[in-house]
Amino acid sequence: MFDKLKSILAGADTDYADIRYEVKKETKIGFSGRELTLMSSSSTDGHVVRVLKGGGFSSVAFTRPEDAEKALKTATENAILISKRTKKPVELARTEAVKDTVQPVLDEDPSQVSADEKLALLREYNEIPLGNEKVATTSLAYTDLVREKFFVSTEGTEIREDLVTVRISGSIVAKDGDLTQTARLGFGGSDGFGKLRNRKGLLEERTGIAVDLLKAEPVTAGTHRVILDQRLAGVFTHEAFGHFSEADLIEDSPTMREKMQLGAELGTEVLSIIDDPTVPHQLGHYRYDDEGVAARPTQLMKDGVLVGRLHSRRTAAAFGEPLSGHSIAEDYRFAPIIRMGCIFIEPGETGFDELMQRLGDGLYLVNPMGGQTSGENFTFGAQYGFVVKGGKKQQMLRDINISGNLYHTLESITGVGSDLKLGEVGGCGKGQLNVRSCYGAPHILIEDVVIGGR
């Protein structure tokens, strides 16, 4: 395959060119209640060629090999047109030429597990909540996704890296009269089908939460001191902070560039945030991004001070900052854009019980339930929570919405737990879908958070 890709680029009259070829294999199974609603398997493939010419940068995606010459010509012509109209000629940060093949370390290859066995496992898990008389329905889905990627550039880089993702996710809906409550669940990862086995306990736990929510009290609106659990804190880190660490999202905003200057003191001294796709066995793990740049740990915040940013080769050159290896495409249909890999708040030294004692009276909020950001402001839902009195959990709460301002919240984080946990499922919808974008955190204590409720 490398020889075929190199032959396509051999005729390129460009300053730089690269080509990525991918085979994408996907299996999906879905249940709605006891009804099997989806069972499919597909294999598709295609190419993306990118060209830099005279300061213009262009990409073209194509699926038929016989269209390669035309695609390269079109990308080159488009790059020339862009170069004549742009006020900011594109430069690419220098990177080492690499020749490498990377295969994932899997505990069990999902391609070696039959469709019947996958279906049987999902059906078995689906029956657990449906066996509870308070559960009205479920929505559970199984997905495995394999990306076989080949990358070649005119600088001499030749990389093959395969990525494997498996997951089971969905929701459990409990009902009592006119009241319905939902508990979400998701598990899986990037190191094989084995992550999906022996997870009955999780289904039982999530079923219990859905049923318990029927008896929970609506939260009281107001400003509260709160502890966020690891997943909710991780979503805050990804959505509210992480996107502003992606150079392309602040590049053309003088206001955001001013606020997100390296060296700015944005948080408290207990807060450090890193994005590290090199963490093994995690959902966001990869060795090379889709520009052929080696992934590396990127410290974004250290002791409350902004110290780093996520980059593509283009933005690293434009900002005059180091490469990070964070330019990722959804699949063969897209050119890569800057994406988080595995972003998380680094753990502190405070245990959960001590953090609860420091909270004293407040709220303990658990698991994300949707949300949105608008500039530096955010609104997230929490699946459930608890009143905390004297450092002890009391009654369960529901109907919880959290809102706030990123910078005020960063300045209000006064406690970081020692219990870092990274999510087994993740994802990000920025521009393209990236199911492997991973996030996490330890428990964190925030001094004042606006909670919407009754």
C-alpha positions as CSV (number, residue, x, y, z in Angstrom):
1,M,0.0,0.0,0.0
2,F,2.8,2.4,0.8
3,D,4.2,2.0,-2.8
4,K,0.8,2.8,-4.3
5,L,0.4,5.9,-2.2
6,K,3.9,7.1,-2.9
7,S,3.2,6.6,-6.7
8,I,0.2,8.9,-6.4
9,L,2.3,11.7,-4.8
10,A,5.3,11.1,-7.2
11,G,3.8,13.5,-9.8
12,A,2.9,16.2,-7.3
13,D,4.2,19.7,-8.3
14,T,3.8,21.1,-4.7
15,D,5.7,22.5,-1.8
16,Y,4.3,19.6,0.3
17,A,1.7,16.9,-0.1
18,D,0.4,13.9,1.9
19,I,-2.2,11.2,1.4
20,R,-4.1,9.1,3.9
21,Y,-5.8,5.8,2.9
22,E,-8.2,4.2,5.3
23,V,-10.3,1.0,5.5
24,K,-13.2,1.5,8.0
25,K,-14.9,-1.6,9.3
26,E,-17.9,-1.2,11.6
27,T,-20.5,-3.5,13.3
28,K,-23.6,-2.1,15.0
29,I,-26.3,-3.9,17.0
30,G,-29.2,-2.1,18.8
31,F,-32.1,-2.9,21.0
32,S,-35.1,-0.8,21.9
33,G,-36.7,-2.6,24.8
34,R,-36.7,-6.2,23.7
35,E,-37.0,-5.3,20.0
36,L,-33.9,-5.9,18.0
37,T,-33.8,-2.7,15.9
38,L,-30.4,-2.8,14.3
39,M,-27.8,-5.3,13.2
40,S,-25.4,-4.3,10.5
41,S,-21.8,-4.8,9.4
42,S,-20.0,-2.6,6.8
43,S,-16.5,-2.1,5.3
44,T,-15.7,1.1,3.4
45,D,-12.5,2.8,2.3
46,G,-11.2,5.9,0.8
47,H,-8.4,8.5,0.5
48,V,-7.7,12.1,1.5
49,V,-5.0,14.0,-0.3
50,R,-3.7,17.4,1.0
51,V,-1.5,19.9,-0.9
52,L,0.5,22.9,0.1
53,K,1.4,25.2,-2.8
54,G,2.6,28.8,-2.6
55,G,1.0,29.3,0.8
56,G,-2.4,27.8,-0.1
57,F,-3.5,24.6,1.6
58,S,-6.2,22.4,0.2
59,S,-7.6,18.8,0.6
60,V,-9.7,16.5,-1.5
61,A,-11.3,13.2,-0.5
62,F,-12.0,10.4,-3.0
63,T,-13.0,6.8,-2.9
64,R,-12.1,5.3,-6.3
65,P,-8.3,4.7,-6.9
66,E,-8.7,5.7,-10.5
67,D,-9.6,9.2,-9.3
68,A,-6.2,9.7,-7.6
69,E,-4.6,11.7,-10.3
70,K,-7.6,14.0,-10.7
71,A,-7.9,14.5,-6.9
72,L,-4.2,15.5,-6.7
73,K,-4.6,17.9,-9.6
74,T,-7.8,19.4,-8.1
75,A,-6.2,19.9,-4.7
76,T,-3.2,21.6,-6.3
77,E,-5.3,23.9,-8.3
78,N,-7.4,24.8,-5.3
79,A,-4.2,25.5,-3.2
80,I,-3.0,27.9,-5.9
81,L,-6.3,29.7,-5.9
82,I,-6.3,29.9,-2.1
83,S,-2.7,31.2,-2.2
84,K,-3.8,34.2,-4.4
85,R,-6.6,35.1,-2.1
86,T,-5.3,34.5,1.4
87,K,-3.7,37.2,3.6
88,K,-2.0,34.6,5.8
89,P,0.1,32.1,3.7
90,V,0.1,28.7,5.3
91,E,3.3,27.2,6.7
92,L,3.7,23.8,8.3
93,A,5.7,23.3,11.4
94,R,8.7,21.0,10.9
95,T,8.3,17.4,12.0
96,E,10.5,14.3,11.9
97,A,10.0,11.9,9.0
98,V,8.9,8.6,10.4
99,K,8.5,5.1,9.0
100,D,6.5,2.9,11.4
101,T,3.8,0.3,11.8
102,V,1.6,0.3,14.9
103,Q,-0.9,-2.4,15.8
104,P,-3.1,-2.1,18.9
105,V,-2.6,-4.4,21.8
106,L,-5.9,-6.2,22.2
107,D,-7.1,-8.4,25.0
108,E,-9.6,-9.9,22.5
109,D,-9.9,-8.9,18.8
110,P,-13.6,-8.1,18.2
111,S,-13.2,-9.3,14.5
112,Q,-12.7,-12.8,15.9
113,V,-15.9,-12.7,17.9
114,S,-19.0,-13.8,15.9
115,A,-22.0,-11.6,15.3
116,D,-24.1,-14.2,17.2
117,E,-21.9,-13.9,20.3
118,K,-22.0,-10.1,20.2
119,L,-25.8,-10.2,19.8
120,A,-26.1,-12.7,22.7
121,L,-24.0,-10.5,25.0
122,L,-26.0,-7.4,24.3
123,R,-29.3,-9.2,24.7
124,E,-28.1,-10.6,28.1
125,Y,-27.2,-7.2,29.3
126,N,-30.4,-5.7,28.0
127,E,-32.5,-8.3,29.9
128,I,-31.0,-7.1,33.3
129,P,-32.9,-3.8,33.5
130,L,-35.9,-5.2,31.7
131,G,-36.3,-7.7,34.5
132,N,-37.1,-4.9,37.0
133,E,-40.8,-4.1,37.1
134,K,-40.1,-0.3,37.4
135,V,-38.2,-0.2,34.1
136,A,-40.4,0.9,31.3
137,T,-37.9,0.4,28.4
138,T,-34.2,0.4,27.5
139,S,-32.1,1.6,24.5
140,L,-28.8,-0.3,24.2
141,A,-26.4,-0.4,21.4
142,Y,-23.2,-2.3,20.6
143,T,-20.5,-0.9,18.3
144,D,-17.1,-2.0,17.2
145,L,-15.1,0.2,14.8
146,V,-11.8,-0.6,13.2
147,R,-9.7,2.1,11.3
148,E,-6.8,0.7,9.2
149,K,-4.9,3.9,8.3
150,F,-1.9,4.3,5.9
151,F,-0.2,7.7,5.7
152,V,2.5,8.9,3.3
153,S,4.0,12.4,2.8
154,T,6.4,13.9,0.4
155,E,8.7,14.5,3.4
156,G,9.3,10.7,3.6
157,T,6.9,9.7,6.3
158,E,5.2,6.3,6.0
159,I,3.0,5.2,8.8
160,R,0.4,2.5,9.2
161,E,-1.6,2.6,12.4
162,D,-4.7,0.6,13.2
163,L,-7.3,1.8,15.8
164,V,-9.9,-0.4,17.4
165,T,-12.8,0.9,19.4
166,V,-15.6,-1.2,21.1
167,R,-18.5,0.1,23.2
168,I,-21.9,-0.7,24.7
169,S,-23.9,2.4,25.5
170,G,-27.5,3.5,26.0
171,S,-30.1,4.3,28.6
172,I,-32.5,2.7,31.1
173,V,-35.9,4.4,31.6
174,A,-37.8,3.8,34.8
175,K,-41.4,4.8,35.2
176,D,-43.8,5.3,38.2
177,G,-47.2,6.8,37.2
178,D,-46.5,9.9,35.2
179,L,-42.9,10.3,36.4
180,T,-40.1,8.9,34.2
181,Q,-36.4,8.9,35.0
182,T,-33.4,7.9,32.9
183,A,-30.0,6.5,33.8
184,R,-27.3,6.4,31.1
185,L,-24.5,4.0,30.8
186,G,-21.5,3.3,28.6
187,F,-18.4,1.1,28.7
188,G,-15.7,-0.2,26.4
189,G,-12.4,1.2,25.2
190,S,-9.6,0.7,22.7
191,D,-7.9,-2.5,23.8
192,G,-10.4,-5.1,22.8
193,F,-13.7,-7.0,23.2
194,G,-12.7,-8.2,26.7
195,K,-13.6,-4.8,28.1
196,L,-17.3,-5.6,27.4
197,R,-17.3,-9.0,29.1
198,N,-18.4,-9.6,32.8
199,R,-20.1,-6.2,33.1
200,K,-23.4,-7.4,34.6
201,G,-22.7,-5.5,37.8
202,L,-22.7,-2.2,35.9
203,L,-26.0,-2.9,34.4
204,E,-27.5,-3.8,37.8
205,E,-26.0,-0.6,39.3
206,R,-27.4,1.6,36.6
207,T,-30.8,-0.1,36.8
208,G,-30.8,0.6,40.5
209,I,-30.0,4.3,39.9
210,A,-32.9,4.7,37.4
211,V,-35.3,3.2,39.9
212,D,-34.0,5.2,42.8
213,L,-34.4,8.4,40.8
214,L,-38.1,7.8,40.9
215,K,-38.0,8.5,44.7
216,A,-35.4,11.3,44.5
217,E,-36.3,14.9,45.2
218,P,-35.9,17.7,42.7
219,V,-32.8,19.8,43.5
220,T,-33.3,23.3,45.0
221,A,-32.1,26.0,42.7
222,G,-29.4,28.4,44.0
223,T,-25.7,28.8,44.4
224,H,-24.1,25.8,46.1
225,R,-20.7,24.4,47.1
226,V,-20.4,21.2,45.1
227,I,-18.2,18.1,44.5
228,L,-18.3,16.8,40.9
229,D,-17.6,13.2,40.3
230,Q,-14.9,12.1,37.9
231,R,-17.0,11.8,34.8
232,L,-18.9,15.1,35.3
233,A,-15.6,16.9,36.1
234,G,-14.1,15.3,32.9
235,V,-16.9,16.6,30.8
236,F,-16.4,20.1,32.2
237,T,-12.7,19.8,31.5
238,H,-13.3,18.7,27.9
239,E,-16.3,21.0,27.0
240,A,-15.7,24.2,28.9
241,F,-11.9,24.3,29.0
242,G,-10.5,21.9,26.5
243,H,-12.0,23.4,23.3
244,F,-10.3,26.7,24.1
245,S,-7.0,24.9,24.2
246,E,-7.5,23.9,20.6
247,A,-5.6,26.5,18.6
248,D,-7.9,26.7,15.6
249,L,-10.9,27.7,17.8
250,I,-9.2,30.8,19.2
251,E,-7.0,31.6,16.3
252,D,-9.2,34.3,14.7
253,S,-10.6,35.7,18.0
254,P,-8.4,38.5,19.5
255,T,-10.5,38.4,22.7
256,M,-10.0,34.7,23.2
257,R,-6.3,34.8,22.3
258,E,-5.8,37.5,24.9
259,K,-7.6,35.5,27.6
260,M,-5.8,32.3,26.6
261,Q,-2.3,33.6,26.5
262,L,0.3,31.2,27.7
263,G,1.3,32.3,31.1
264,A,-2.1,33.5,32.1
265,E,-3.2,32.6,35.6
266,L,-6.6,31.1,35.0
267,G,-7.2,28.6,37.8
268,T,-6.2,27.9,41.4
269,E,-2.9,26.4,42.3
270,V,-4.4,23.0,42.9
271,L,-5.5,22.7,39.2
272,S,-3.3,21.1,36.5
273,I,-4.7,19.8,33.2
274,I,-3.0,17.6,30.6
275,D,-3.9,16.0,27.3
276,D,-2.0,12.8,26.8
277,P,-3.0,10.4,23.9
278,T,0.0,8.2,24.8
279,V,-1.6,6.8,28.0
280,P,-1.9,3.1,27.1
281,H,-5.2,1.1,27.2
282,Q,-7.3,4.2,27.2
283,L,-10.0,5.2,24.8
284,G,-8.1,8.2,23.4
285,H,-4.8,6.3,22.8
286,Y,-2.9,6.7,19.5
287,R,0.7,6.8,18.5
288,Y,0.5,9.2,15.5
289,D,-2.1,11.8,14.5
290,D,-3.5,12.0,11.0
291,E,-0.7,14.4,9.9
292,G,1.9,11.7,10.8
293,V,3.0,13.7,13.9
294,A,3.9,11.6,16.9
295,A,1.5,12.1,19.8
296,R,3.0,13.5,23.0
297,P,1.8,14.6,26.4
298,T,0.8,18.2,26.3
299,Q,0.6,20.1,29.6
300,L,-2.2,22.7,29.2
301,M,-2.4,24.1,32.7
302,K,0.1,23.7,35.5
303,D,-0.8,24.9,39.0
304,G,-3.5,27.2,37.6
305,V,-1.3,28.7,34.9
306,L,-1.9,28.2,31.2
307,V,1.2,26.6,29.8
308,G,0.3,24.8,26.6
309,R,-2.0,24.4,23.6
310,L,-3.2,21.7,21.1
311,H,-2.0,22.1,17.6
312,S,-1.9,20.9,14.0
313,R,1.2,21.5,11.9
314,R,-0.4,24.6,10.5
315,T,-1.4,26.3,13.8
316,A,1.9,25.3,15.5
317,A,3.7,27.3,12.8
318,A,1.2,30.2,13.0
319,F,1.4,30.5,16.8
320,G,5.1,29.8,17.0
321,E,4.5,27.0,19.5
322,P,5.5,23.3,19.7
323,L,3.7,20.5,17.9
324,S,1.5,18.3,20.0
325,G,0.2,15.6,17.7
326,H,-3.5,16.4,17.9
327,S,-4.8,16.7,14.4
328,I,-7.4,14.0,13.9
329,A,-9.9,13.0,11.2
330,E,-13.2,11.2,11.7
331,D,-12.3,8.8,8.9
332,Y,-11.3,8.7,5.2
333,R,-14.0,11.3,4.2
334,F,-12.3,14.2,6.1
335,A,-9.1,16.1,6.4
336,P,-7.9,16.2,10.0
337,I,-8.7,19.0,12.4
338,I,-7.4,19.8,15.9
339,R,-9.0,17.4,18.5
340,M,-8.4,16.5,22.1
341,G,-7.0,13.0,22.6
342,C,-7.2,12.2,26.3
343,I,-7.7,15.3,28.4
344,F,-7.9,15.1,32.2
345,I,-7.3,17.0,35.4
346,E,-4.2,15.6,37.1
347,P,-4.9,14.0,40.5
348,G,-4.0,15.7,43.8
349,E,-3.4,14.1,47.1
350,T,-6.8,14.4,48.8
351,G,-8.9,11.3,49.3
352,F,-12.7,11.4,48.5
353,D,-13.7,11.1,52.2
354,E,-11.5,14.1,53.1
355,L,-12.9,16.1,50.1
356,M,-16.4,15.4,51.4
357,Q,-15.4,16.6,54.9
358,R,-14.0,19.8,53.4
359,L,-17.3,20.2,51.5
360,G,-19.2,19.9,54.8
361,D,-22.7,21.1,53.6
362,G,-23.3,21.2,49.9
363,L,-24.1,18.9,46.9
364,Y,-22.4,15.9,45.4
365,L,-23.2,15.7,41.7
366,V,-22.8,12.6,39.6
367,N,-22.5,11.7,35.9
368,P,-23.2,14.1,32.9
369,M,-26.5,14.3,31.3
370,G,-26.1,16.5,28.2
371,G,-25.2,20.1,28.0
372,Q,-23.8,22.9,25.8
373,T,-21.3,25.7,25.8
374,S,-21.7,29.3,24.5
375,G,-18.3,31.0,24.4
376,E,-16.9,31.0,27.9
377,N,-20.3,30.1,29.5
378,F,-21.6,26.5,29.9
379,T,-24.7,24.6,31.0
380,F,-24.5,20.9,31.9
381,G,-27.0,18.4,33.3
382,A,-26.1,16.0,36.0
383,Q,-27.9,12.6,36.0
384,Y,-28.3,12.7,39.8
385,G,-26.8,14.0,43.0
386,F,-27.0,14.0,46.8
387,V,-27.5,16.5,49.5
388,V,-24.4,16.5,51.7
389,K,-24.6,17.4,55.4
390,G,-21.6,17.3,57.6
391,G,-19.6,15.6,54.9
392,K,-22.1,12.7,54.6
393,K,-24.4,11.9,51.7
394,Q,-28.1,12.4,52.4
395,Q,-31.1,12.2,50.1
396,M,-30.9,11.7,46.4
397,L,-31.6,14.6,44.0
398,R,-32.7,14.8,40.4
399,D,-33.5,17.4,37.7
400,I,-30.1,19.0,38.1
401,N,-28.7,21.7,35.8
402,I,-25.3,23.3,36.3
403,S,-24.4,26.6,34.7
404,G,-21.4,28.9,35.0
405,N,-18.6,30.8,33.5
406,L,-15.4,29.0,32.6
407,Y,-13.0,31.4,34.1
408,H,-14.9,32.0,37.3
409,T,-15.3,28.2,37.7
410,L,-11.5,27.6,37.2
411,E,-10.9,30.2,40.0
412,S,-13.4,28.4,42.3
413,I,-11.9,24.9,42.2
414,T,-10.3,24.5,45.6
415,G,-10.0,20.8,46.0
416,V,-8.7,18.0,43.6
417,G,-9.0,14.4,44.6
418,S,-6.5,11.6,44.3
419,D,-8.9,9.3,42.5
420,L,-8.3,10.0,38.8
421,K,-10.7,8.0,36.5
422,L,-10.7,8.2,32.7
423,G,-13.9,7.5,30.8
424,E,-14.4,4.2,29.0
425,V,-16.6,6.0,26.4
426,G,-16.3,9.5,25.1
427,G,-16.6,11.4,21.9
428,C,-16.7,14.9,20.5
429,G,-18.8,16.5,17.8
430,K,-16.6,19.4,16.9
431,G,-16.8,19.7,13.1
432,Q,-16.6,15.9,12.7
433,L,-17.4,13.1,15.0
434,N,-14.6,11.6,17.0
435,V,-15.7,8.6,19.1
436,R,-12.2,8.2,20.7
437,S,-11.9,11.6,22.3
438,C,-11.4,10.7,26.0
439,Y,-11.7,12.7,29.2
440,G,-11.6,12.3,32.9
441,A,-10.7,13.7,36.3
442,P,-10.6,13.0,40.0
443,H,-13.4,14.3,42.1
444,I,-13.2,18.1,42.4
445,L,-14.5,20.6,44.9
446,I,-15.9,23.9,43.6
447,E,-16.8,26.7,45.9
448,D,-19.8,28.2,44.2
449,V,-21.9,26.8,41.3
450,V,-25.2,28.0,40.0
451,I,-27.7,25.1,40.1
452,G,-31.0,25.3,38.3
453,G,-34.0,23.4,39.8
454,R,-37.3,24.1,41.4
